[in-house]
């Protein structure tokens, strides 16, 4: 087994970097969805949701950077074009969403997709003894599970 500079199996880290790039693409689409609903939300819950969506997109922007830096740490290049993002995205694309329930439903659906990708990465990273990726995925998962719970509670 050939090891990289981090002491991790090269073949496993190449696959992890590929999966992280898929996660990166999905986070970029999710981020853009959040910007769109932040800009376009209307109705009586405008002030509450406008602020919440801004909080979420700011958090997502940080996560995008963390994922890209992890890809680099593993020795690969992060995806960085919209073409790559759309080709690899599984999260739904939100378009023309201005109603509160539709916006929150989009967030729940998006995070559900992200959680699946993250759990897959968590398992593969654990198998590769990649503690850095394991820790990142664990942090993301616990935060996002709470967000899904809150959004579903809001939906009633």
Long-range contacts (C-beta under 8 A, 24 or more apart in sequence): 4-74, 4-75, 5-75, 6-73, 6-74, 8-74, 8-128, 8-129, 8-130, 9-128, 9-129, 12-124, 12-127, 12-128, 12-130, 13-74, 13-75, 13-128, 13-130, 14-74, 14-75, 14-76, 15-124, 16-74, 16-121, 16-124, 16-125, 16-128, 16-130, 16-133, 17-71, 17-74, 17-75, 17-76, 18-76, 19-117, 19-120, 19-121, 19-124, 20-67, 20-70, 20-71, 20-74, 20-76, 20-78, 20-121, 20-133, 21-71, 21-76, 21-78, 21-79, 21-84, 21-88, 22-88, 22-90, 22-117, 23-67, 23-114, 23-117, 23-118, 23-121, 24-64, 24-67, 24-68, 24-71, 24-78, 24-79, 24-85, 25-79, 25-84, 25-85, 25-86, 25-87, 25-88, 25-89, 26-88, 26-89, 26-90, 26-91, 26-113, 26-114, 26-117, 27-60, 27-63, 27-64, 27-67, 27-114, 28-64, 28-82, 28-85, 28-89, 29-85, 29-86, 29-89, 29-91, 29-93, 29-110, 30-60, 30-91, 30-110, 30-111, 30-114, 31-57, 31-60, 31-61, 31-64, 33-91, 33-92, 33-93, 33-94, 33-106, 33-107, 33-110, 34-60, 34-107, 36-94, 36-95, 36-97, 37-94, 37-97, 37-98, 37-103, 37-106, 37-107, 40-96, 40-97, 40-98, 41-98, 41-100, 41-103, 42-98, 42-99, 43-98, 43-99, 43-100, 45-100, 49-100, 49-103, 49-104, 53-103, 56-107, 56-147, 59-143, 63-140, 66-136, 67-136, 70-132, 70-133, 70-136, 73-132, 74-130, 74-133, 90-117, 101-155, 104-151, 104-154, 104-155, 105-155, 107-147, 107-151, 108-148, 108-151, 108-152, 108-155, 111-144, 111-147, 111-148, 111-151, 112-148, 114-140, 114-144, 115-141, 115-144, 115-145, 115-148, 118-144
